[in-house]
Amino acid sequence: MKILYFSYVDLDTPSACQTHTLGILTGFAANGCRLDAIIPRPLVPLPQRELIRFHFLSPYHGGRLYVLREVLYSAAFLWSLCRRHHYDAIYARDMDVFVGPRLCSQFFGIPLYLEVDDTPVEGTYPFLIRKAVELNLKLDYRQAAGLVVPSLPRCRIINRQYHVPMPKIHLILNGTDELDWGLLPSKAEARQRLGLPADSFCLGYLGVIYERYDFATMLTAMATCLPLIPNLFFIIVGGGPGLEQVKRQASDLGLADRVVFTGFMPPDEFARVLPAVDVGLMPLTKAAVLEHGPIHTKMATYASFNLPVVTAGYSLEGYPEEVQSGVLLMPPEDTAALAAIILQLQRNPSEAAGIAQSLHRYVMHRLTWKAVASDILAVMEKSWKPQTAK
């Protein structure tokens, strides 16, 4: 299958956007697909892959003025490629204001698949512009042969607010990279690199630090557990607009010397740090749980490193059975519940290992990027017709 891929995201910050974009491209290629990928030009050259041809827009700036320019430029670029090549599908993610994939799908008769990785309308817009963006998304969703959505609440929001029939919406969770276990350091070695005691018990967080994630509850639960777990530490891998606030929260709770901030790290360096972690945390705030649900990108990465995963939410119903049984669920913003889970895992290491191994097996079988791409291709093949020269 030959796919035209489009994504306008920040590829310079080692965050979920970068990881997901490169991961899904690699997954498609691993399944034998040939791809033309239109993405912002990263500051560091991307590794070349045999079945992927990269076509670059201007470097990602993020401001609305730059986005307007890229809307027009990307549409012209996509149109040019569709005129010169024959594609079996167009795959695009986080469309928002972009129109090129839909117009090319309509004019050239190529099936369009959209991945909705976040809130459909991202960011804050003035009222009239927001309505225009919502209209653009409705047209996108109407044209699409299928939507790939990694969040159950988001599936329902798209169905309810944009009137997309549920059979057109496919819940496919985000993936992770496969690990070479022979190259991973031991837990003691990883902790030594971070300057932590070998016998410490370490909480972990991976990703962007901002208001969606409930660091207040995570840090307060840690402070609650500290008298009972004297060697307790918190390793935070990432950065973002909320970094200084989290540092202040840690300091106010007397945890400044117990929290390690590594900054952003590219995925190929996770293996230096995550083996030091005992529990992977990803609780959202109450408001964020209602919009995004309990399961998001971090789960597969934590599980790939054999970590128990703790998240916040009201139910795991609707997610795969292996996720329901393998993820530890706490009520949102419930400090006592999170502290109880941390204490239970620390006091029962064999139970913690069993929970982690169960989820690890599922993730390595069904949520590597190759497996995720295979699930997406299965959706595509339902409407796929090989394009022939006109």
C-alpha positions as CSV (number, residue, x, y, z in Angstrom):
1,M,0.0,0.0,0.0
2,K,1.3,3.5,-0.8
3,I,0.3,6.2,1.7
4,L,0.5,9.9,1.6
5,Y,1.1,11.0,5.2
6,F,0.6,14.5,6.6
7,S,1.2,15.9,10.1
8,Y,2.0,19.4,11.3
9,V,3.5,18.9,14.8
10,D,6.6,19.9,16.7
11,L,9.3,17.3,15.8
12,D,12.1,19.1,17.7
13,T,10.8,18.6,21.3
14,P,11.1,14.9,22.4
15,S,7.4,14.8,23.4
16,A,4.5,12.6,22.5
17,C,4.0,14.4,19.2
18,Q,7.5,13.6,18.0
19,T,7.4,10.0,19.3
20,H,4.0,9.3,17.8
21,T,4.7,10.8,14.4
22,L,7.9,8.9,13.9
23,G,6.6,5.8,15.5
24,I,3.6,5.4,13.3
25,L,5.6,6.1,10.2
26,T,8.1,3.5,11.2
27,G,5.2,1.1,11.9
28,F,3.7,1.6,8.5
29,A,7.1,1.0,6.9
30,A,7.5,-2.2,9.0
31,N,4.3,-3.5,7.5
32,G,5.7,-3.0,4.0
33,C,3.9,0.3,3.1
34,R,5.6,3.0,1.0
35,L,5.1,6.5,2.3
36,D,5.5,10.1,1.2
37,A,5.5,12.0,4.5
38,I,4.9,15.8,4.6
39,I,6.0,17.2,8.0
40,P,7.7,20.3,9.4
41,R,11.4,20.4,8.8
42,P,13.1,19.3,12.1
43,L,16.2,21.1,13.3
44,V,18.0,17.8,13.5
45,P,17.9,15.6,10.4
46,L,15.7,12.5,10.7
47,P,17.2,9.0,10.1
48,Q,16.6,7.8,6.6
49,R,14.3,4.9,6.1
50,E,14.1,2.8,3.0
51,L,10.3,3.0,2.4
52,I,9.7,6.6,3.6
53,R,10.4,9.7,1.6
54,F,10.2,12.9,3.7
55,H,9.0,16.2,2.2
56,F,9.5,19.1,4.5
57,L,7.4,22.2,5.2
58,S,9.0,25.1,7.0
59,P,10.3,24.4,10.6
60,Y,7.6,24.3,13.2
61,H,6.9,27.6,14.9
62,G,3.5,27.1,16.4
63,G,2.2,30.7,16.1
64,R,-1.1,31.3,14.3
65,L,0.5,33.5,11.6
66,Y,2.9,30.7,10.7
67,V,0.1,28.1,10.7
68,L,-1.9,30.2,8.2
69,R,1.0,30.2,5.8
70,E,1.5,26.5,6.3
71,V,-2.2,25.7,5.6
72,L,-1.8,27.2,2.1
73,Y,1.7,25.8,1.5
74,S,0.9,22.3,2.7
75,A,-2.3,22.2,0.5
76,A,-0.3,23.1,-2.6
77,F,2.4,20.5,-1.7
78,L,-0.1,17.7,-1.1
79,W,-1.9,18.6,-4.4
80,S,1.4,18.5,-6.3
81,L,2.3,15.1,-4.9
82,C,-1.2,13.7,-5.7
83,R,-0.9,14.9,-9.3
84,R,2.5,13.2,-9.8
85,H,1.9,10.0,-7.8
86,H,-0.8,7.5,-7.2
87,Y,-1.7,6.8,-3.5
88,D,-3.9,4.2,-2.0
89,A,-4.7,6.3,1.1
90,I,-4.1,9.7,2.7
91,Y,-3.3,9.5,6.5
92,A,-3.3,12.7,8.5
93,R,-3.3,13.7,12.1
94,D,-4.5,16.6,14.3
95,M,-6.0,18.6,11.3
96,D,-7.6,21.5,13.1
97,V,-7.3,24.3,10.4
98,F,-5.6,22.3,7.6
99,V,-7.6,21.6,4.5
100,G,-5.1,20.0,2.0
101,P,-5.8,16.3,2.9
102,R,-9.5,16.6,2.5
103,L,-9.3,18.6,-0.8
104,C,-6.9,16.0,-2.3
105,S,-9.1,13.2,-1.1
106,Q,-12.2,14.7,-2.7
107,F,-10.5,15.7,-6.0
108,F,-8.3,12.6,-6.6
109,G,-10.7,10.1,-5.1
110,I,-8.2,8.8,-2.5
111,P,-9.6,7.4,0.8
112,L,-8.8,9.7,3.7
113,Y,-8.1,8.5,7.2
114,L,-7.7,11.0,10.1
115,E,-6.1,10.4,13.4
116,V,-7.5,12.5,16.3
117,D,-4.8,12.5,19.0
118,D,-6.1,15.3,21.1
119,T,-9.1,17.6,21.6
120,P,-10.6,18.1,18.0
121,V,-10.3,21.9,18.3
122,E,-6.9,22.5,20.0
123,G,-6.0,25.7,21.7
124,T,-8.1,28.8,22.3
125,Y,-9.7,30.7,19.4
126,P,-12.0,33.7,19.2
127,F,-15.6,32.7,18.9
128,L,-16.0,33.1,15.1
129,I,-12.7,31.5,14.3
130,R,-13.5,28.6,16.6
131,K,-16.8,28.1,14.7
132,A,-14.9,28.1,11.4
133,V,-12.4,25.5,12.7
134,E,-15.3,23.3,13.9
135,L,-16.9,23.5,10.5
136,N,-13.6,22.6,8.8
137,L,-13.4,19.5,11.1
138,K,-17.0,18.5,10.3
139,L,-16.1,18.5,6.6
140,D,-13.0,16.5,7.3
141,Y,-14.8,13.9,9.3
142,R,-17.6,13.7,6.7
143,Q,-15.0,13.1,4.0
144,A,-12.9,10.6,6.0
145,A,-13.3,6.9,5.3
146,G,-12.3,6.3,9.0
147,L,-11.1,8.1,12.1
148,V,-8.4,6.6,14.4
149,V,-8.9,7.8,17.9
150,P,-6.8,6.6,21.0
151,S,-9.3,7.9,23.6
152,L,-12.7,6.4,24.4
153,P,-14.2,9.7,25.7
154,R,-12.9,11.4,22.5
155,C,-14.6,8.8,20.4
156,R,-17.9,9.7,22.1
157,I,-17.3,13.5,21.8
158,I,-16.7,13.1,18.0
159,N,-19.8,11.0,17.7
160,R,-22.0,13.4,19.7
161,Q,-20.7,16.9,18.8
162,Y,-19.7,16.2,15.1
163,H,-22.4,13.6,14.3
164,V,-19.9,11.0,13.1
165,P,-21.4,7.5,13.2
166,M,-19.6,5.2,15.6
167,P,-18.8,2.5,13.0
168,K,-16.6,5.2,11.3
169,I,-14.6,5.8,14.6
170,H,-12.0,3.2,15.6
171,L,-10.5,3.1,19.1
172,I,-6.8,2.3,18.5
173,L,-4.4,3.0,21.4
174,N,-1.1,4.7,21.0
175,G,2.0,2.5,20.7
176,T,5.6,2.3,21.9
177,D,9.1,1.3,20.6
178,E,10.4,-2.2,20.9
179,L,13.3,-2.5,23.4
180,D,16.5,-4.4,23.2
181,W,16.5,-5.9,26.7
182,G,20.2,-6.9,26.4
183,L,21.2,-3.2,26.4
184,L,19.1,-2.1,29.4
185,P,21.0,-1.2,32.6
186,S,20.0,-2.8,35.8
187,K,17.8,-0.9,38.3
188,A,20.8,-0.2,40.5
189,E,22.9,1.0,37.6
190,A,20.2,3.4,36.4
191,R,19.8,4.8,39.9
192,Q,23.5,5.3,40.3
193,R,23.5,7.4,37.1
194,L,20.8,9.6,38.7
195,G,22.6,9.8,42.0
196,L,19.9,7.8,43.8
197,P,20.4,5.1,46.4
198,A,20.3,1.6,45.1
199,D,17.6,0.6,47.5
200,S,15.3,3.6,46.8
201,F,11.7,3.2,45.7
202,C,11.1,5.5,42.7
203,L,7.9,7.0,41.3
204,G,8.1,8.1,37.6
205,Y,6.5,10.5,35.2
206,L,7.3,10.8,31.5
207,G,6.1,13.5,29.2
208,V,5.1,17.2,28.9
209,I,4.6,19.0,32.2
210,Y,1.4,21.1,32.1
211,E,-1.9,21.7,33.7
212,R,-3.6,18.6,32.3
213,Y,-1.6,16.3,34.5
214,D,-2.3,16.3,38.3
215,F,1.1,16.9,39.8
216,A,-0.5,18.3,42.9
217,T,-2.1,15.0,43.8
218,M,1.1,13.0,42.8
219,L,3.3,15.1,45.0
220,T,0.9,15.3,47.9
221,A,0.5,11.5,47.8
222,M,4.3,11.2,47.8
223,A,4.6,13.4,50.8
224,T,1.9,11.2,52.5
225,C,4.0,8.1,51.8
226,L,7.4,9.4,52.7
227,P,7.2,8.7,56.5
228,L,6.4,5.0,55.6
229,I,8.8,4.8,52.7
230,P,11.9,6.8,53.8
231,N,13.8,6.0,50.6
232,L,11.0,7.4,48.3
233,F,12.0,9.5,45.2
234,F,10.2,10.9,42.2
235,I,11.9,10.9,38.7
236,I,10.2,13.3,36.2
237,V,11.4,12.9,32.6
238,G,10.2,15.8,30.5
239,G,9.6,19.5,30.6
240,G,7.1,22.1,29.6
241,P,5.2,25.2,30.7
242,G,4.3,23.8,34.1
243,L,7.8,22.9,35.1
244,E,8.5,25.8,37.5
245,Q,5.2,25.4,39.2
246,V,5.8,21.7,39.8
247,K,9.2,22.6,41.3
248,R,7.6,25.1,43.6
249,Q,5.0,22.5,44.6
250,A,7.7,20.0,45.4
251,S,9.6,22.6,47.4
252,D,6.5,23.7,49.4
253,L,5.9,20.0,50.4
254,G,9.6,19.6,51.5
255,L,10.3,17.3,48.6
256,A,12.8,19.4,46.6
257,D,15.7,17.0,47.3
258,R,13.4,14.0,46.5
259,V,12.4,14.9,43.0
260,V,14.7,14.4,40.1
261,F,14.0,16.5,36.9
262,T,15.9,15.1,33.9
263,G,14.4,17.4,31.3
264,F,13.2,16.2,27.9
265,M,14.9,13.0,26.6
266,P,14.6,11.4,23.2
267,P,13.0,8.0,23.2
268,D,16.3,6.2,22.5
269,E,17.6,7.6,25.8
270,F,14.6,6.4,28.0
271,A,16.5,3.2,28.7
272,R,19.1,5.2,30.7
273,V,16.4,6.4,33.2
274,L,13.2,4.4,33.2
275,P,14.8,1.2,34.5
276,A,15.3,3.1,37.8
277,V,11.5,3.6,38.1
278,D,9.3,1.3,40.2
279,V,5.8,2.8,39.3
280,G,4.7,4.8,36.2
281,L,2.3,7.6,37.1
282,M,-0.1,9.3,34.6
283,P,-3.1,10.8,36.6
284,L,-5.0,13.6,34.9
285,T,-7.1,16.2,36.6
286,K,-10.8,15.7,36.9
287,A,-11.6,18.0,34.0
288,A,-8.9,16.3,31.8
289,V,-10.1,12.8,32.6
290,L,-13.6,13.7,31.3
291,E,-12.2,14.9,28.1
292,H,-9.3,12.5,27.5
293,G,-10.0,9.4,29.6
294,P,-7.7,7.4,31.8
295,I,-5.6,5.8,29.0
296,H,-3.1,7.8,27.0
297,T,0.3,7.7,25.4
298,K,2.4,7.0,28.5
299,M,0.8,3.7,29.3
300,A,2.5,1.7,26.5
301,T,5.9,3.2,27.2
302,Y,5.7,2.5,30.9
303,A,4.5,-1.1,30.2
304,S,7.3,-1.7,27.7
305,F,9.7,-1.1,30.6
306,N,7.8,-3.6,32.8
307,L,6.4,-0.9,35.2
308,P,3.1,-1.0,37.0
309,V,0.9,1.8,35.6
310,V,-1.3,4.0,37.8
311,T,-3.8,6.3,36.2
312,A,-6.9,8.4,37.2
313,G,-10.4,7.8,35.9
314,Y,-13.8,6.6,36.7
315,S,-13.9,3.4,34.7
316,L,-11.8,1.4,32.3
317,E,-14.9,-0.1,30.7
318,G,-14.6,-0.2,26.9
319,Y,-10.9,-0.6,26.8
320,P,-9.2,-4.0,26.0
321,E,-9.6,-6.5,28.8
322,E,-5.8,-6.7,29.3
323,V,-5.8,-2.9,29.9
324,Q,-8.7,-3.2,32.3
325,S,-6.9,-5.8,34.4
326,G,-3.3,-4.5,34.0
327,V,-3.7,-0.8,34.8
328,L,-4.2,0.4,38.4
329,L,-7.1,2.9,38.5
330,M,-7.6,5.7,41.1
331,P,-10.4,8.3,41.4
332,P,-9.2,11.6,39.9
333,E,-7.5,14.0,42.4
334,D,-7.8,11.5,45.2
335,T,-4.5,11.8,47.2
336,A,-5.4,9.1,49.7
337,A,-6.2,6.5,47.0
338,L,-2.9,7.2,45.1
339,A,-0.9,7.0,48.4
340,A,-2.6,3.6,49.2
341,I,-1.7,2.3,45.7
342,I,2.0,3.4,46.1
343,L,2.2,1.7,49.6
344,Q,0.6,-1.5,48.3
345,L,3.1,-1.7,45.4
346,Q,6.1,-1.0,47.6
347,R,5.1,-3.5,50.3
348,N,4.2,-6.3,47.8
349,P,6.9,-6.3,45.1
350,S,5.8,-9.7,43.7
351,E,2.3,-8.5,43.2
352,A,3.6,-5.4,41.5
353,A,5.8,-7.5,39.2
354,G,2.9,-9.7,38.3
355,I,0.6,-6.8,37.4
356,A,3.4,-5.2,35.4
357,Q,4.3,-8.4,33.5
358,S,0.7,-9.0,32.5
359,L,0.4,-5.5,30.9
360,H,3.9,-5.8,29.4
361,R,3.0,-8.9,27.5
362,Y,-0.1,-7.3,26.0
363,V,1.8,-4.1,25.0
364,M,4.6,-6.0,23.4
365,H,2.1,-8.1,21.4
366,R,-0.5,-5.5,20.5
367,L,0.9,-2.0,21.1
368,T,4.3,-1.8,19.4
369,W,4.2,0.7,16.6
370,K,4.3,-2.1,14.1
371,A,1.3,-3.7,15.7
372,V,-0.6,-0.4,16.0
373,A,0.1,0.4,12.3
374,S,-1.2,-3.1,11.4
375,D,-4.5,-2.4,13.2
376,I,-4.8,0.9,11.3
377,L,-4.0,-0.8,8.0
378,A,-6.8,-3.4,8.8
379,V,-9.2,-0.4,9.0
380,M,-7.9,1.0,5.8
381,E,-8.2,-2.2,3.9
382,K,-12.0,-2.2,4.4
383,S,-12.3,0.6,1.9
384,W,-9.0,0.3,0.1
385,K,-9.0,0.1,-3.7
386,P,-5.7,0.2,-5.5
387,Q,-5.2,3.5,-7.4
388,T,-4.6,3.1,-11.1
389,A,-3.2,5.6,-13.5
390,K,-5.9,7.7,-15.2
